[in-house]
């Protein structure tokens, strides 16, 4: 925000110079980006008046003027289109020095003597406007120094405010801060209600109270918008970076800069049937004040009449309802708009206005009436008019609720590192506009005013005390704390163990956004609806992820497009799902594999990773974690049918493993086979507690068998049956051959197994092993319909 130092000092005038003021504001947390003089450096420029104007005899575009500024009129040749008799202007006399060290000398222009120069705003370094002479008010004293008359011994200060300090987007807010910092009195203009001179009021209907909890309107009749905005107001606007347009627009801008309340003025004759505050209909069109036509979306709050929208609420008005020189009756509006409803709307339409900048950050919801009265009084002083009563439509349940916060004295000392006297704390809070409504035994109960929406919790109050007391006055202390050892269950594996495992397997850890493209997420998790962000960064990052695959697949695409032939990525993070109306944040582990199983070199052929490679890596992880997870054939909309496994632990679902579905892969424009897995972290981190087991000194016994089973029987079924009937001394089971052929019959396959037994305390005899082996064969035949292959 830009503002004039002189304007600020009209409100509060501490005994410090400009540099001290700037430093003070910065140290209070309102960073000053810079400050500069409001005009270029010049001398010898006085208020002059054009006494007469005649055409130049030898140049069509030049005029020969007689200018009064000193003791006698002097002749000046001028080419400005707005030069006319009686006009008062800045007059640079002979010997004057203009910005850029440009010296004014006697000259002849096309044969006519010229003793001086009539100046535009650009030539004095006031602005970039060089379309014509700078016109001064009729009461400007002829002969007075222009710099003195305009009060140009001033600087413009540019403050870069953080989004939470919307209360300082006005002279009123900045003055309040400076007054607190210097214990100085703040003098603000007295705002008194303007008496109604007629009974007409605008018809106002608020159909979207959530987005507009408060709306005020007033009719001002018989105004003269051909009047000129006073120079003092034009200068304050200019020094704040706002261009003067016409009295109605200038006054609403002035009130916005002074009070912090954006306002708008409509041409009453262009409003048909009253004002309606509603959500736009999808596809409605509106031509804005800047001439741009926008197509509105249904989530946009608009100000409309009974026929059409006339403004985007809190952003910009429409062209046809704007005021002009022909306007005779105005409808003034002042409102409080919900910041969440307006968030991102200006950017959506490619706009950024002073109004949207303030409304998106939060405007004082109790300020609208004062702003309306202030604007009415200023307009009547400039353009005349007859005001009516103010009509207010408010929805109290949608306005921000009053806040009271308990502040503990000891907490203040703990956070700031020093004890501050109670009287000082109370004085700081009171000067900030916070009301200490109740003294508690160990602190205070503080009521937060409506203009500070950023103060919500105790530490916010402590921050206010610290910055006003002065960060430089706080002691330098070392943080002190007692750290107890965390209770780490031995059965629970640390996350670092899982991360280190994947790194050791050649994976790269990825960190992707928690907010993702809803289109990509709809492909990989179509059964869940993503939680939409209220104020997304962009359209392709507008929902919270329900699966880590959304971000990982975009990362895969990014790498494949840059000719990376081998991709192995894993990520740990939260997914966000809505359960029973609440948002549940669930820690997840996910990974993707594409390309070669091992890096290409002279010893290894180029073989792409397949389903069983990734399955084996997960089995090794589960072995490391000390858990047993079953791989069961399943169906997932994002995974290839027939190449999808549901992972279960103790019968409970813990994740998925599979190959990306070809249709999804085509829509994402990915090439090659993409393997993916995703697991619930909390379901796999707790395993058995490791314990010592002595290695057996006795020989191991091995028995092999080959069985014929149906192709619907999985190895997991075979493994389960073998382990149930092979006895406690079974140490290992391995499948070393799988065969399918016509000689086995259709739908059959041969599976060759090795079984290993070993007793920890003695040598197993032949009868024991033979009995266990036969028991396994019988169980396979009975439970799975297996037959021995000869």
Secondary structure in CASP SS format (residue, H / E / C, confidence):
PFRMAT SS
TARGET T0000
AUTHOR 0000-0000-0000
METHOD secondary structure of the structure
MODEL  1
X C 1.00
X E 1.00
X E 1.00
X E 1.00
X H 1.00
X H 1.00
X H 1.00
X H 1.00
X H 1.00
X H 1.00
X H 1.00
X C 1.00
X C 1.00
X C 1.00
X C 1.00
X C 1.00
X C 1.00
X H 1.00
X H 1.00
X H 1.00
X H 1.00
X H 1.00
X H 1.00
X H 1.00
X H 1.00
X H 1.00
X H 1.00
X C 1.00
X C 1.00
X C 1.00
X E 1.00
X E 1.00
X E 1.00
X E 1.00
X E 1.00
X E 1.00
X E 1.00
X C 1.00
X C 1.00
X C 1.00
X C 1.00
X C 1.00
X E 1.00
X E 1.00
X E 1.00
X E 1.00
X E 1.00
X E 1.00
X E 1.00
X E 1.00
X E 1.00
X E 1.00
X E 1.00
X E 1.00
X E 1.00
X E 1.00
X C 1.00
X C 1.00
X E 1.00
X E 1.00
X E 1.00
X E 1.00
X E 1.00
X E 1.00
X E 1.00
X E 1.00
X E 1.00
X E 1.00
X C 1.00
X C 1.00
X C 1.00
X C 1.00
X C 1.00
X E 1.00
X E 1.00
X E 1.00
X E 1.00
X E 1.00
X C 1.00
X C 1.00
X C 1.00
X C 1.00
X C 1.00
X C 1.00
X C 1.00
X C 1.00
X C 1.00
X E 1.00
X E 1.00
X E 1.00
X E 1.00
X E 1.00
X E 1.00
X E 1.00
X E 1.00
X E 1.00
X E 1.00
X E 1.00
X C 1.00
X C 1.00
X C 1.00
X E 1.00
X E 1.00
X C 1.00
X C 1.00
X C 1.00
X E 1.00
X E 1.00
X E 1.00
X C 1.00
X C 1.00
X E 1.00
X E 1.00
X E 1.00
X C 1.00
X C 1.00
X E 1.00
X E 1.00
X C 1.00
X C 1.00
X C 1.00
X H 1.00
X H 1.00
X H 1.00
X C 1.00
X C 1.00
X C 1.00
X C 1.00
X C 1.00
X C 1.00
X C 1.00
X C 1.00
X C 1.00
X C 1.00
X E 1.00
X E 1.00
X C 1.00
X C 1.00
X C 1.00
X C 1.00
X C 1.00
X C 1.00
X C 1.00
X C 1.00
X E 1.00
X H 1.00
X H 1.00
X H 1.00
X H 1.00
X H 1.00
X C 1.00
X C 1.00
X C 1.00
X C 1.00
X E 1.00
X E 1.00
X E 1.00
X E 1.00
X E 1.00
X E 1.00
X C 1.00
X C 1.00
X C 1.00
X C 1.00
X C 1.00
X H 1.00
X H 1.00
X H 1.00
X C 1.00
X C 1.00
X H 1.00
X H 1.00
X H 1.00
X H 1.00
X H 1.00
X H 1.00
X H 1.00
X H 1.00
X H 1.00
X H 1.00
X H 1.00
X H 1.00
X C 1.00
X C 1.00
X C 1.00
X C 1.00
X C 1.00
X C 1.00
X C 1.00
X C 1.00
X C 1.00
X C 1.00
X C 1.00
X C 1.00
X C 1.00
X C 1.00
X C 1.00
X C 1.00
X C 1.00
X C 1.00
X C 1.00
X C 1.00
X C 1.00
X E 1.00
X E 1.00
X E 1.00
X C 1.00
X C 1.00
X C 1.00
X C 1.00
X C 1.00
X C 1.00
X C 1.00
X E 1.00
X E 1.00
X E 1.00
X E 1.00
X E 1.00
X E 1.00
X E 1.00
X E 1.00
X C 1.00
X C 1.00
X C 1.00
X C 1.00
X C 1.00
X C 1.00
X C 1.00
X C 1.00
X C 1.00
X H 1.00
X H 1.00
X H 1.00
X H 1.00
X H 1.00
X H 1.00
X H 1.00
X H 1.00
X H 1.00
X C 1.00
X C 1.00
X C 1.00
X C 1.00
X C 1.00
X C 1.00
X C 1.00
X H 1.00
X H 1.00
X H 1.00
X H 1.00
X H 1.00
X H 1.00
X H 1.00
X H 1.00
X H 1.00
X H 1.00
X H 1.00
X H 1.00
X H 1.00
X C 1.00
X C 1.00
X C 1.00
X E 1.00
X E 1.00
X E 1.00
X E 1.00
X E 1.00
X H 1.00
X H 1.00
X H 1.00
X C 1.00
X C 1.00
X C 1.00
X C 1.00
X E 1.00
X E 1.00
X E 1.00
X E 1.00
X E 1.00
X C 1.00
X C 1.00
X C 1.00
X C 1.00
X C 1.00
X E 1.00
X E 1.00
X E 1.00
X E 1.00
X C 1.00
X C 1.00
X C 1.00
X C 1.00
X E 1.00
X E 1.00
X E 1.00
X C 1.00
X C 1.00
X C 1.00
X C 1.00
X C 1.00
X E 1.00
X E 1.00
X E 1.00
X E 1.00
X C 1.00
X C 1.00
X C 1.00
X C 1.00
X E 1.00
X E 1.00
X E 1.00
X E 1.00
X C 1.00
X C 1.00
X C 1.00
X E 1.00
X E 1.00
X E 1.00
X C 1.00
X C 1.00
X C 1.00
X C 1.00
X C 1.00
X C 1.00
X C 1.00
X C 1.00
X C 1.00
X C 1.00
X C 1.00
X E 1.00
X E 1.00
X E 1.00
X E 1.00
X E 1.00
X E 1.00
X E 1.00
X C 1.00
X C 1.00
X H 1.00
X H 1.00
X H 1.00
X H 1.00
X C 1.00
X C 1.00
X H 1.00
X H 1.00
X H 1.00
X H 1.00
X C 1.00
X C 1.00
X C 1.00
X C 1.00
X C 1.00
X H 1.00
X H 1.00
X H 1.00
X H 1.00
X H 1.00
X H 1.00
X C 1.00
X C 1.00
X C 1.00
X C 1.00
X C 1.00
X C 1.00
X C 1.00
X C 1.00
X H 1.00
X H 1.00
X H 1.00
X H 1.00
X H 1.00
X H 1.00
X H 1.00
X H 1.00
X H 1.00
X H 1.00
X H 1.00
X H 1.00
X H 1.00
X H 1.00
X H 1.00
X H 1.00
X C 1.00
X C 1.00
X E 1.00
X E 1.00
X C 1.00
X C 1.00
X C 1.00
X E 1.00
X E 1.00
X E 1.00
X E 1.00
X C 1.00
X H 1.00
X H 1.00
X H 1.00
X C 1.00
X C 1.00
X C 1.00
X C 1.00
X E 1.00
X E 1.00
X E 1.00
X E 1.00
X E 1.00
X E 1.00
X H 1.00
X H 1.00
X H 1.00
X H 1.00
X H 1.00
X H 1.00
X H 1.00
X H 1.00
X C 1.00
X C 1.00
X C 1.00
X C 1.00
X C 1.00
X H 1.00
X H 1.00
X H 1.00
X H 1.00
X H 1.00
X H 1.00
X H 1.00
X H 1.00
X H 1.00
X H 1.00
X C 1.00
X C 1.00
X C 1.00
X E 1.00
X E 1.00
X E 1.00
X E 1.00
X E 1.00
X E 1.00
X C 1.00
X C 1.00
X E 1.00
X E 1.00
X E 1.00
X E 1.00
X E 1.00
X E 1.00
X C 1.00
X C 1.00
X C 1.00
X C 1.00
X C 1.00
X C 1.00
X C 1.00
X C 1.00
X C 1.00
X H 1.00
X H 1.00
X H 1.00
X H 1.00
X H 1.00
X H 1.00
X H 1.00
X H 1.00
X H 1.00
X H 1.00
X H 1.00
X H 1.00
X C 1.00
X H 1.00
X H 1.00
X H 1.00
X C 1.00
X C 1.00
X C 1.00
X C 1.00
X C 1.00
X C 1.00
X C 1.00
X C 1.00
X C 1.00
X C 1.00
X C 1.00
X C 1.00
X C 1.00
X C 1.00
X C 1.00
X C 1.00
X C 1.00
X C 1.00
X E 1.00
X C 1.00
X C 1.00
X H 1.00
X H 1.00
X H 1.00
X H 1.00
X H 1.00
X H 1.00
X H 1.00
X H 1.00
X H 1.00
X H 1.00
X C 1.00
X C 1.00
X C 1.00
X E 1.00
X E 1.00
X C 1.00
X C 1.00
X C 1.00
X C 1.00
X C 1.00
X E 1.00
X E 1.00
X C 1.00
X H 1.00
X H 1.00
X H 1.00
X H 1.00
X H 1.00
X H 1.00
X H 1.00
X C 1.00
X C 1.00
X C 1.00
X C 1.00
X C 1.00
X C 1.00
X E 1.00
X E 1.00
X C 1.00
X C 1.00
X C 1.00
X C 1.00
X C 1.00
X C 1.00
X H 1.00
X H 1.00
X H 1.00
X C 1.00
X E 1.00
X E 1.00
X C 1.00
X C 1.00
X C 1.00
X C 1.00
X H 1.00
X H 1.00
X H 1.00
X H 1.00
X H 1.00
X H 1.00
X H 1.00
X H 1.00
X H 1.00
X H 1.00
X H 1.00
X H 1.00
X C 1.00
X C 1.00
X C 1.00
X C 1.00
X C 1.00
X E 1.00
X E 1.00
X E 1.00
X E 1.00
X E 1.00
X E 1.00
X E 1.00
X E 1.00
X E 1.00
X E 1.00
X E 1.00
X E 1.00
X E 1.00
X E 1.00
X C 1.00
X C 1.00
X E 1.00
X E 1.00
X E 1.00
X E 1.00
X E 1.00
X E 1.00
X E 1.00
X E 1.00
X E 1.00
X E 1.00
X E 1.00
X E 1.00
X E 1.00
X E 1.00
X E 1.00
X C 1.00
X C 1.00
X C 1.00
X C 1.00
X C 1.00
X C 1.00
X C 1.00
X C 1.00
X C 1.00
X C 1.00
X C 1.00
X E 1.00
X C 1.00
X C 1.00
X H 1.00
X H 1.00
X H 1.00
X H 1.00
X H 1.00
X H 1.00
X H 1.00
X H 1.00
X H 1.00
X H 1.00
X H 1.00
X H 1.00
X H 1.00
X H 1.00
X H 1.00
X C 1.00
X C 1.00
X C 1.00
X C 1.00
X E 1.00
X E 1.00
X E 1.00
X E 1.00
X C 1.00
X C 1.00
X C 1.00
X C 1.00
X C 1.00
X E 1.00
X E 1.00
X E 1.00
X E 1.00
X E 1.00
X E 1.00
X E 1.00
X E 1.00
X E 1.00
X E 1.00
X E 1.00
X C 1.00
X C 1.00
X E 1.00
X E 1.00
X E 1.00
X E 1.00
X E 1.00
X E 1.00
X E 1.00
X E 1.00
X E 1.00
X C 1.00
X H 1.00
X H 1.00
X H 1.00
X H 1.00
X H 1.00
X H 1.00
X C 1.00
X C 1.00
X C 1.00
X C 1.00
X C 1.00
X C 1.00
X E 1.00
X E 1.00
X E 1.00
X E 1.00
X E 1.00
X E 1.00
X E 1.00
X H 1.00
X H 1.00
X H 1.00
X H 1.00
X C 1.00
X E 1.00
X C 1.00
X C 1.00
X C 1.00
X C 1.00
X C 1.00
X C 1.00
X C 1.00
X C 1.00
X C 1.00
X C 1.00
X C 1.00
X C 1.00
X C 1.00
X C 1.00
X E 1.00
X E 1.00
X E 1.00
X E 1.00
X E 1.00
X E 1.00
X E 1.00
X E 1.00
X E 1.00
X E 1.00
X C 1.00
X C 1.00
X C 1.00
X C 1.00
X H 1.00
X H 1.00
X H 1.00
X H 1.00
X H 1.00
X H 1.00
X H 1.00
X H 1.00
X H 1.00
X H 1.00
X H 1.00
X C 1.00
X C 1.00
X C 1.00
X C 1.00
X E 1.00
X E 1.00
X E 1.00
X E 1.00
X E 1.00
X E 1.00
X E 1.00
X E 1.00
X E 1.00
X E 1.00
X C 1.00
X C 1.00
X H 1.00
X H 1.00
X H 1.00
X C 1.00
X C 1.00
X C 1.00
X E 1.00
X E 1.00
X E 1.00
X E 1.00
X E 1.00
X E 1.00
X E 1.00
X E 1.00
X E 1.00
X E 1.00
X C 1.00
X C 1.00
X C 1.00
X C 1.00
X C 1.00
X C 1.00
X C 1.00
X C 1.00
X H 1.00
X H 1.00
X H 1.00
X H 1.00
X H 1.00
X H 1.00
X H 1.00
X H 1.00
X H 1.00
X H 1.00
X H 1.00
X H 1.00
X H 1.00
X H 1.00
X H 1.00
X H 1.00
X H 1.00
X H 1.00
X H 1.00
X C 1.00
X C 1.00
X E 1.00
X E 1.00
X C 1.00
X C 1.00
END
